[in-house]
């Protein structure tokens, strides 16, 4: 079934064979040292470096503009970084779908009561691990027909609505089963196992957000299984990831469904060295984006943690999975009131969403001679092309080309195709090396 048929008709059909795999067209590389438009007296990685900003991606076909979302910043929640929204333009060849002429046009701070949200974790920002306050790790983004923005946050996991100017309008209450809790029931938005015994895993909250074509529903997708939902009550052993539905009018969550990630046995079968252990299933494999096609069907980006990035700047480790699946929630069991604690498999009577491979990104990029980045996170359906097909855009999160040691000291990561070095944060890269770029890929999709 073709994207153009789905978007044009807005009808729900069962998941079946895809007419043709999307075809790679080209890529735009945005230099890792580029700056955004946020005013600052101290330019640098933690203030205005244009990095991490394709953590999610949205094409507004009403205005022909692109919106992009940076995550919590180069410090991974330990260094202050003001939350923001990036807006850019890009030219799309209406015959081939090739992209060119990237230009950043606007940077909009995300504000609560006039103050910027910040990427610092709640304990560092407000002194209380149980209160989110101004802490925000933005990972999912959609825009409405009226211009308001919905953002999915990984800390909560939370869904928030912002005005076009970036001011908070509403914050939706998360489902109670997703809240990270200690054994005493206290919320803890900072720590991971063993302090957390239930709810979303640390740094594995909402990773993507979709909106229904009529604007009445939102769909948040977690990056990984809940911390207790796996064998031995360990979500790292599970492949069952939750999708959560919200009503946009009331802000209340409703149904939940299970998306089953690819099994590590299948990934080990195609990856040298059988690198994935049992606890890699629900930790090293994850979901990064979700896009609605109609009322029941979506595209979902599933990936491993391998590829070119700050931990592997020259891509020495073989990639196992960067894939987009087309899924259908019709017929899947509502698991909002069903716990999968202690289970690797689904209990009798519980059905996951149906999925079918739409695009194997890694295979397509390798065939085109392209490098394969680690964090492919942004996904959007772009303009309709002359032949009725669509441009499909995929963006990367380059982690600002910054890493840090155990004491919090940050370093720029500089690399070329064969070697890499870490240098002081604001120091120039050695000759011949450059910061890891952000990449925007274009495919032509039926």
C-alpha positions, 0 to 999 in steps of 0.5 A: 500500500502506498503512502500517497494512497493513505494520505490522499484517502485517509482510510485504514487498511490492513498491514500488507506487502508494501508496493515498493521500497522507498528509494534513497535520493540524497543527503544534506550534511549540516556542519557540527559547529553551526550555530542556531539563532538563540541570543547568547553572550557566550556562544558555544556547545551548551548555549547555541550550537546547532546540534541534536536538533533532529531528535524529531522532525515535522513538515508543516505542509500548510506553510511548507516549513520544517520544525525540528526539536533538539533534546536536553543538550550536550550534557546529557542532563548534567549541564544547563541547556535551554530547551528550544525549537528550530525552524528551517527551510529546505528545497525539495526537487519535485521530480526526484525528491532530492533535497538542497539549500538547508537554511535555519530560519528561526530558533524559539525558546520553550518557556514555562511562566516566562522562564526557559525549560532546561535540559538539566535533570530535576535533581540538578535543576530543582533539587528534587528527583520527584518533581519535574519542574522546568526539566525537559528532555524534548524528543517528540514533536507535532504541530496542529492546524492552529499552529500550536505545538505538542512536545513529548518529553523523555523525563516524565514521560510527559506530553506538553502543548506550546503556543506558536511562540513557545509558551506552555499552554498545557501539560497532559498527565501521564498514565500512572503505569508509565511514571518511574517509581521507587519501591516506596511508590515515590516518583523518581525522574532521575535514577535508573535501576535498581532505584526504579522498580516500575514505570519507564526506564531511565532515559527511555521515556517518550521518544516520538509523537504522532497526531491523527489526521483529524487532530483529535488524538496524539500517540506517544511512543516509548523508546523501550519497555517499562522497567518491570515488564520483562523476564526477571522483572527486567525491562532490558530483557523485553521487546514489548514497547508501549504506544499511548493514545491521548485525547487532545481536547481533554489531555487525558491518556486512554488506550495503550498498545504493544509494539514488539521490537525485532528479537535480538536473536534475529539481529545477532543472526545478521551481525558479526560476533552475536553482539547482543545479550539478553539484557540488550533486547530492551535497552540497546534496541529502541524506537525513535519516531512515529508518524501517523498515516491515518486513524490506525496506521503509522510509520515507526523508526526502530534502531540499534545504538550502533553507527557513527556517533560520539561513541564510535566516530568512525563507525567501526562497530557493525550496524544491526538495525535501522528500520522503518516499519509500517504498523496497524493498531487495529485489532491490537489489544488495549493494555492500559490496564494490563501489566506485563511485569515479569513477562518476556512474551505476551499473555494469552489473549493479548495481541501486539500491533501488526508490523511490516517492513517499510524501509531498511535504512541501513541497507539502503544507505550502505548500497548508496555508499553513505555513512550510517549514523547511530542516532536516526531519530527524526522522521517526517513525510515531506512534500508530494512529488510530481509523480504522486509519490512523497519525499520521506525525510529522516534526520539524525541526532549528532549529540552535539558532537560532545562527550564527557567523562565521569567528572562531567568534563566535556570534550568536542569529538572530532573525526574524519573517515579513518581517525578521531580525537577528543579535544577541549570543548571549545577548542578547534578540531585538529587539521583534517578533522571536523565535528560530527555533523547532523545529516538529513536524508531524503527518500522517495516513497510510494 
